[in-house]
Amino acid sequence: MPSYENKPYKITIECKDKALEVSLHVESFIEAINNIIRNAEVHAFSGDIVDPELRFEIHEDKMEEEIIIDYTNNGNPFPPSMTENEFMSFGKKSRNSNGEGLGGAWIGKVIDAHDGSLEIIRDKNPVHFRITIPKEFI
């Protein structure tokens, strides 16, 4: 991730399965990942976050023929009432947001286009969601 090497946060990518293949639109997927990172910069890492880090863990569910991307960061948490649909709403943003309100919407478009899903996970991580993409989609 050379374009992020001088940022004040760390990005960790762990791929548990070395030879993963999935059919997807590469440019759109890259834009979705960039939106995840921008969302962390604007929302999760605003304020005094100690050692900010984004973490992507990628693995394959061989039984379901899916690729799973677990994303976490240690910044400010999602609002407790936020749903997956709200996160992926087109053009929706809060009044006090510095962003354009399209980061989650772009992620949602990519997930929908690839017949995937997004799940917000409420655990020890302030932000944790899981993107699931079928290895082959119609």
PyMOL CGO cylinders between C-alpha atoms (Angstrom):
from pymol import cmd
from pymol.cgo import CYLINDER

trace = [
    CYLINDER, 0.00, 0.00, 0.00, 2.62, 2.55, -1.05, 0.3, 1, 1, 1, 1, 1, 1,
    CYLINDER, 2.62, 2.55, -1.05, 0.18, 5.47, -1.32, 0.3, 1, 1, 1, 1, 1, 1,
    CYLINDER, 0.18, 5.47, -1.32, -0.45, 5.19, 2.43, 0.3, 1, 1, 1, 1, 1, 1,
    CYLINDER, -0.45, 5.19, 2.43, 3.13, 4.75, 3.65, 0.3, 1, 1, 1, 1, 1, 1,
    CYLINDER, 3.13, 4.75, 3.65, 3.47, 8.29, 5.09, 0.3, 1, 1, 1, 1, 1, 1,
    CYLINDER, 3.47, 8.29, 5.09, 0.16, 8.33, 6.95, 0.3, 1, 1, 1, 1, 1, 1,
    CYLINDER, 0.16, 8.33, 6.95, -0.09, 8.59, 10.76, 0.3, 1, 1, 1, 1, 1, 1,
    CYLINDER, -0.09, 8.59, 10.76, -1.70, 5.17, 11.00, 0.3, 1, 1, 1, 1, 1, 1,
    CYLINDER, -1.70, 5.17, 11.00, -0.70, 1.60, 10.27, 0.3, 1, 1, 1, 1, 1, 1,
    CYLINDER, -0.70, 1.60, 10.27, -2.39, -0.68, 7.74, 0.3, 1, 1, 1, 1, 1, 1,
    CYLINDER, -2.39, -0.68, 7.74, -2.04, -4.42, 8.24, 0.3, 1, 1, 1, 1, 1, 1,
    CYLINDER, -2.04, -4.42, 8.24, -3.19, -6.95, 5.65, 0.3, 1, 1, 1, 1, 1, 1,
    CYLINDER, -3.19, -6.95, 5.65, -3.15, -10.62, 6.56, 0.3, 1, 1, 1, 1, 1, 1,
    CYLINDER, -3.15, -10.62, 6.56, -4.11, -13.15, 3.92, 0.3, 1, 1, 1, 1, 1, 1,
    CYLINDER, -4.11, -13.15, 3.92, -4.55, -16.56, 5.54, 0.3, 1, 1, 1, 1, 1, 1,
    CYLINDER, -4.55, -16.56, 5.54, -4.87, -18.40, 2.24, 0.3, 1, 1, 1, 1, 1, 1,
    CYLINDER, -4.87, -18.40, 2.24, -1.97, -17.67, -0.10, 0.3, 1, 1, 1, 1, 1, 1,
    CYLINDER, -1.97, -17.67, -0.10, -3.65, -18.41, -3.44, 0.3, 1, 1, 1, 1, 1, 1,
    CYLINDER, -3.65, -18.41, -3.44, -7.08, -16.78, -3.34, 0.3, 1, 1, 1, 1, 1, 1,
    CYLINDER, -7.08, -16.78, -3.34, -8.92, -16.10, -6.55, 0.3, 1, 1, 1, 1, 1, 1,
    CYLINDER, -8.92, -16.10, -6.55, -12.18, -14.23, -6.89, 0.3, 1, 1, 1, 1, 1, 1,
    CYLINDER, -12.18, -14.23, -6.89, -13.92, -12.76, -9.91, 0.3, 1, 1, 1, 1, 1, 1,
    CYLINDER, -13.92, -12.76, -9.91, -14.43, -9.04, -9.33, 0.3, 1, 1, 1, 1, 1, 1,
    CYLINDER, -14.43, -9.04, -9.33, -14.17, -5.62, -10.90, 0.3, 1, 1, 1, 1, 1, 1,
    CYLINDER, -14.17, -5.62, -10.90, -10.68, -4.62, -9.75, 0.3, 1, 1, 1, 1, 1, 1,
    CYLINDER, -10.68, -4.62, -9.75, -10.93, -0.81, -10.08, 0.3, 1, 1, 1, 1, 1, 1,
    CYLINDER, -10.93, -0.81, -10.08, -14.23, -0.68, -8.19, 0.3, 1, 1, 1, 1, 1, 1,
    CYLINDER, -14.23, -0.68, -8.19, -12.89, -2.95, -5.46, 0.3, 1, 1, 1, 1, 1, 1,
    CYLINDER, -12.89, -2.95, -5.46, -9.78, -0.77, -5.05, 0.3, 1, 1, 1, 1, 1, 1,
    CYLINDER, -9.78, -0.77, -5.05, -12.00, 2.32, -4.82, 0.3, 1, 1, 1, 1, 1, 1,
    CYLINDER, -12.00, 2.32, -4.82, -14.09, 0.61, -2.12, 0.3, 1, 1, 1, 1, 1, 1,
    CYLINDER, -14.09, 0.61, -2.12, -10.96, -0.21, -0.09, 0.3, 1, 1, 1, 1, 1, 1,
    CYLINDER, -10.96, -0.21, -0.09, -9.74, 3.37, -0.52, 0.3, 1, 1, 1, 1, 1, 1,
    CYLINDER, -9.74, 3.37, -0.52, -13.12, 4.56, 0.80, 0.3, 1, 1, 1, 1, 1, 1,
    CYLINDER, -13.12, 4.56, 0.80, -12.76, 2.32, 3.86, 0.3, 1, 1, 1, 1, 1, 1,
    CYLINDER, -12.76, 2.32, 3.86, -9.36, 3.90, 4.52, 0.3, 1, 1, 1, 1, 1, 1,
    CYLINDER, -9.36, 3.90, 4.52, -10.68, 7.45, 3.97, 0.3, 1, 1, 1, 1, 1, 1,
    CYLINDER, -10.68, 7.45, 3.97, -13.61, 6.75, 6.30, 0.3, 1, 1, 1, 1, 1, 1,
    CYLINDER, -13.61, 6.75, 6.30, -11.13, 5.72, 8.99, 0.3, 1, 1, 1, 1, 1, 1,
    CYLINDER, -11.13, 5.72, 8.99, -9.09, 8.90, 8.44, 0.3, 1, 1, 1, 1, 1, 1,
    CYLINDER, -9.09, 8.90, 8.44, -12.13, 11.19, 8.70, 0.3, 1, 1, 1, 1, 1, 1,
    CYLINDER, -12.13, 11.19, 8.70, -14.30, 9.41, 11.25, 0.3, 1, 1, 1, 1, 1, 1,
    CYLINDER, -14.30, 9.41, 11.25, -12.51, 6.68, 13.19, 0.3, 1, 1, 1, 1, 1, 1,
    CYLINDER, -12.51, 6.68, 13.19, -9.20, 8.46, 13.71, 0.3, 1, 1, 1, 1, 1, 1,
    CYLINDER, -9.20, 8.46, 13.71, -10.52, 11.94, 14.52, 0.3, 1, 1, 1, 1, 1, 1,
    CYLINDER, -10.52, 11.94, 14.52, -9.38, 12.99, 17.96, 0.3, 1, 1, 1, 1, 1, 1,
    CYLINDER, -9.38, 12.99, 17.96, -6.63, 11.44, 20.03, 0.3, 1, 1, 1, 1, 1, 1,
    CYLINDER, -6.63, 11.44, 20.03, -6.37, 7.81, 18.95, 0.3, 1, 1, 1, 1, 1, 1,
    CYLINDER, -6.37, 7.81, 18.95, -3.25, 6.07, 20.25, 0.3, 1, 1, 1, 1, 1, 1,
    CYLINDER, -3.25, 6.07, 20.25, -1.42, 4.00, 17.60, 0.3, 1, 1, 1, 1, 1, 1,
    CYLINDER, -1.42, 4.00, 17.60, -4.22, 4.07, 15.00, 0.3, 1, 1, 1, 1, 1, 1,
    CYLINDER, -4.22, 4.07, 15.00, -4.38, 0.92, 12.90, 0.3, 1, 1, 1, 1, 1, 1,
    CYLINDER, -4.38, 0.92, 12.90, -6.56, -0.52, 10.15, 0.3, 1, 1, 1, 1, 1, 1,
    CYLINDER, -6.56, -0.52, 10.15, -6.49, -4.30, 9.80, 0.3, 1, 1, 1, 1, 1, 1,
    CYLINDER, -6.49, -4.30, 9.80, -7.71, -6.44, 6.92, 0.3, 1, 1, 1, 1, 1, 1,
    CYLINDER, -7.71, -6.44, 6.92, -7.82, -10.22, 7.44, 0.3, 1, 1, 1, 1, 1, 1,
    CYLINDER, -7.82, -10.22, 7.44, -8.66, -12.13, 4.28, 0.3, 1, 1, 1, 1, 1, 1,
    CYLINDER, -8.66, -12.13, 4.28, -9.51, -15.81, 4.08, 0.3, 1, 1, 1, 1, 1, 1,
    CYLINDER, -9.51, -15.81, 4.08, -11.51, -18.30, 2.10, 0.3, 1, 1, 1, 1, 1, 1,
    CYLINDER, -11.51, -18.30, 2.10, -14.57, -20.23, 3.20, 0.3, 1, 1, 1, 1, 1, 1,
    CYLINDER, -14.57, -20.23, 3.20, -14.06, -23.27, 0.99, 0.3, 1, 1, 1, 1, 1, 1,
    CYLINDER, -14.06, -23.27, 0.99, -17.38, -24.87, 1.87, 0.3, 1, 1, 1, 1, 1, 1,
    CYLINDER, -17.38, -24.87, 1.87, -19.34, -21.77, 0.88, 0.3, 1, 1, 1, 1, 1, 1,
    CYLINDER, -19.34, -21.77, 0.88, -17.01, -20.81, -2.01, 0.3, 1, 1, 1, 1, 1, 1,
    CYLINDER, -17.01, -20.81, -2.01, -16.63, -17.29, -0.59, 0.3, 1, 1, 1, 1, 1, 1,
    CYLINDER, -16.63, -17.29, -0.59, -13.87, -14.84, 0.16, 0.3, 1, 1, 1, 1, 1, 1,
    CYLINDER, -13.87, -14.84, 0.16, -14.20, -13.16, 3.55, 0.3, 1, 1, 1, 1, 1, 1,
    CYLINDER, -14.20, -13.16, 3.55, -12.60, -9.83, 4.42, 0.3, 1, 1, 1, 1, 1, 1,
    CYLINDER, -12.60, -9.83, 4.42, -12.69, -8.95, 8.11, 0.3, 1, 1, 1, 1, 1, 1,
    CYLINDER, -12.69, -8.95, 8.11, -11.94, -5.27, 8.58, 0.3, 1, 1, 1, 1, 1, 1,
    CYLINDER, -11.94, -5.27, 8.58, -11.22, -3.70, 11.96, 0.3, 1, 1, 1, 1, 1, 1,
    CYLINDER, -11.22, -3.70, 11.96, -9.79, -0.46, 13.23, 0.3, 1, 1, 1, 1, 1, 1,
    CYLINDER, -9.79, -0.46, 13.23, -9.02, 0.82, 16.72, 0.3, 1, 1, 1, 1, 1, 1,
    CYLINDER, -9.02, 0.82, 16.72, -10.52, 4.28, 16.27, 0.3, 1, 1, 1, 1, 1, 1,
    CYLINDER, -10.52, 4.28, 16.27, -13.83, 5.79, 17.27, 0.3, 1, 1, 1, 1, 1, 1,
    CYLINDER, -13.83, 5.79, 17.27, -16.61, 3.17, 17.17, 0.3, 1, 1, 1, 1, 1, 1,
    CYLINDER, -16.61, 3.17, 17.17, -19.57, 2.97, 14.83, 0.3, 1, 1, 1, 1, 1, 1,
    CYLINDER, -19.57, 2.97, 14.83, -22.66, 4.53, 16.39, 0.3, 1, 1, 1, 1, 1, 1,
    CYLINDER, -22.66, 4.53, 16.39, -24.34, 1.74, 18.40, 0.3, 1, 1, 1, 1, 1, 1,
    CYLINDER, -24.34, 1.74, 18.40, -27.54, 1.91, 16.38, 0.3, 1, 1, 1, 1, 1, 1,
    CYLINDER, -27.54, 1.91, 16.38, -25.91, 1.96, 12.91, 0.3, 1, 1, 1, 1, 1, 1,
    CYLINDER, -25.91, 1.96, 12.91, -27.14, -0.82, 10.64, 0.3, 1, 1, 1, 1, 1, 1,
    CYLINDER, -27.14, -0.82, 10.64, -25.53, -2.33, 7.56, 0.3, 1, 1, 1, 1, 1, 1,
    CYLINDER, -25.53, -2.33, 7.56, -28.09, -0.60, 5.32, 0.3, 1, 1, 1, 1, 1, 1,
    CYLINDER, -28.09, -0.60, 5.32, -27.39, 2.78, 6.91, 0.3, 1, 1, 1, 1, 1, 1,
    CYLINDER, -27.39, 2.78, 6.91, -23.65, 2.31, 6.42, 0.3, 1, 1, 1, 1, 1, 1,
    CYLINDER, -23.65, 2.31, 6.42, -24.15, 1.53, 2.76, 0.3, 1, 1, 1, 1, 1, 1,
    CYLINDER, -24.15, 1.53, 2.76, -26.79, 4.22, 2.10, 0.3, 1, 1, 1, 1, 1, 1,
    CYLINDER, -26.79, 4.22, 2.10, -26.18, 6.21, -1.05, 0.3, 1, 1, 1, 1, 1, 1,
    CYLINDER, -26.18, 6.21, -1.05, -25.20, 9.81, -0.36, 0.3, 1, 1, 1, 1, 1, 1,
    CYLINDER, -25.20, 9.81, -0.36, -26.16, 9.75, 3.31, 0.3, 1, 1, 1, 1, 1, 1,
    CYLINDER, -26.16, 9.75, 3.31, -23.97, 11.66, 5.72, 0.3, 1, 1, 1, 1, 1, 1,
    CYLINDER, -23.97, 11.66, 5.72, -24.34, 13.36, 9.04, 0.3, 1, 1, 1, 1, 1, 1,
    CYLINDER, -24.34, 13.36, 9.04, -24.31, 17.14, 9.34, 0.3, 1, 1, 1, 1, 1, 1,
    CYLINDER, -24.31, 17.14, 9.34, -21.02, 17.15, 11.25, 0.3, 1, 1, 1, 1, 1, 1,
    CYLINDER, -21.02, 17.15, 11.25, -19.26, 14.89, 8.73, 0.3, 1, 1, 1, 1, 1, 1,
    CYLINDER, -19.26, 14.89, 8.73, -16.25, 16.28, 6.87, 0.3, 1, 1, 1, 1, 1, 1,
    CYLINDER, -16.25, 16.28, 6.87, -16.69, 13.65, 4.15, 0.3, 1, 1, 1, 1, 1, 1,
    CYLINDER, -16.69, 13.65, 4.15, -18.97, 13.50, 1.17, 0.3, 1, 1, 1, 1, 1, 1,
    CYLINDER, -18.97, 13.50, 1.17, -21.16, 10.78, 2.62, 0.3, 1, 1, 1, 1, 1, 1,
    CYLINDER, -21.16, 10.78, 2.62, -20.36, 8.38, -0.21, 0.3, 1, 1, 1, 1, 1, 1,
    CYLINDER, -20.36, 8.38, -0.21, -17.74, 6.07, 1.32, 0.3, 1, 1, 1, 1, 1, 1,
    CYLINDER, -17.74, 6.07, 1.32, -20.18, 3.49, 2.62, 0.3, 1, 1, 1, 1, 1, 1,
    CYLINDER, -20.18, 3.49, 2.62, -22.34, 3.89, -0.47, 0.3, 1, 1, 1, 1, 1, 1,
    CYLINDER, -22.34, 3.89, -0.47, -19.43, 2.99, -2.77, 0.3, 1, 1, 1, 1, 1, 1,
    CYLINDER, -19.43, 2.99, -2.77, -18.63, -0.05, -0.66, 0.3, 1, 1, 1, 1, 1, 1,
    CYLINDER, -18.63, -0.05, -0.66, -22.30, -1.01, -0.85, 0.3, 1, 1, 1, 1, 1, 1,
    CYLINDER, -22.30, -1.01, -0.85, -22.34, -0.69, -4.64, 0.3, 1, 1, 1, 1, 1, 1,
    CYLINDER, -22.34, -0.69, -4.64, -19.33, -2.97, -4.98, 0.3, 1, 1, 1, 1, 1, 1,
    CYLINDER, -19.33, -2.97, -4.98, -20.81, -5.52, -2.58, 0.3, 1, 1, 1, 1, 1, 1,
    CYLINDER, -20.81, -5.52, -2.58, -24.15, -5.47, -4.43, 0.3, 1, 1, 1, 1, 1, 1,
    CYLINDER, -24.15, -5.47, -4.43, -22.48, -5.73, -7.84, 0.3, 1, 1, 1, 1, 1, 1,
    CYLINDER, -22.48, -5.73, -7.84, -20.59, -8.82, -6.70, 0.3, 1, 1, 1, 1, 1, 1,
    CYLINDER, -20.59, -8.82, -6.70, -23.61, -10.39, -4.98, 0.3, 1, 1, 1, 1, 1, 1,
    CYLINDER, -23.61, -10.39, -4.98, -21.80, -10.09, -1.66, 0.3, 1, 1, 1, 1, 1, 1,
    CYLINDER, -21.80, -10.09, -1.66, -22.78, -9.01, 1.82, 0.3, 1, 1, 1, 1, 1, 1,
    CYLINDER, -22.78, -9.01, 1.82, -21.64, -6.76, 4.64, 0.3, 1, 1, 1, 1, 1, 1,
    CYLINDER, -21.64, -6.76, 4.64, -22.12, -7.50, 8.32, 0.3, 1, 1, 1, 1, 1, 1,
    CYLINDER, -22.12, -7.50, 8.32, -21.33, -5.08, 11.15, 0.3, 1, 1, 1, 1, 1, 1,
    CYLINDER, -21.33, -5.08, 11.15, -19.86, -7.07, 14.02, 0.3, 1, 1, 1, 1, 1, 1,
    CYLINDER, -19.86, -7.07, 14.02, -20.14, -5.75, 17.57, 0.3, 1, 1, 1, 1, 1, 1,
    CYLINDER, -20.14, -5.75, 17.57, -17.17, -7.13, 19.49, 0.3, 1, 1, 1, 1, 1, 1,
    CYLINDER, -17.17, -7.13, 19.49, -14.10, -5.84, 21.33, 0.3, 1, 1, 1, 1, 1, 1,
    CYLINDER, -14.10, -5.84, 21.33, -13.03, -3.84, 18.25, 0.3, 1, 1, 1, 1, 1, 1,
    CYLINDER, -13.03, -3.84, 18.25, -14.41, -0.29, 18.00, 0.3, 1, 1, 1, 1, 1, 1,
    CYLINDER, -14.41, -0.29, 18.00, -15.06, -0.87, 14.27, 0.3, 1, 1, 1, 1, 1, 1,
    CYLINDER, -15.06, -0.87, 14.27, -15.44, -4.35, 12.79, 0.3, 1, 1, 1, 1, 1, 1,
    CYLINDER, -15.44, -4.35, 12.79, -17.27, -5.39, 9.70, 0.3, 1, 1, 1, 1, 1, 1,
    CYLINDER, -17.27, -5.39, 9.70, -17.12, -8.40, 7.44, 0.3, 1, 1, 1, 1, 1, 1,
    CYLINDER, -17.12, -8.40, 7.44, -17.38, -8.31, 3.67, 0.3, 1, 1, 1, 1, 1, 1,
    CYLINDER, -17.38, -8.31, 3.67, -18.26, -11.61, 2.02, 0.3, 1, 1, 1, 1, 1, 1,
    CYLINDER, -18.26, -11.61, 2.02, -17.88, -12.04, -1.74, 0.3, 1, 1, 1, 1, 1, 1,
    CYLINDER, -17.88, -12.04, -1.74, -18.74, -15.22, -3.64, 0.3, 1, 1, 1, 1, 1, 1,
    CYLINDER, -18.74, -15.22, -3.64, -15.73, -16.56, -5.53, 0.3, 1, 1, 1, 1, 1, 1,
    CYLINDER, -15.73, -16.56, -5.53, -17.84, -16.50, -8.69, 0.3, 1, 1, 1, 1, 1, 1,
    CYLINDER, -17.84, -16.50, -8.69, -20.84, -14.31, -9.25, 0.3, 1, 1, 1, 1, 1, 1,
    CYLINDER, -20.84, -14.31, -9.25, -23.37, -14.07, -12.07, 0.3, 1, 1, 1, 1, 1, 1,
]
cmd.load_cgo(trace, "trace")
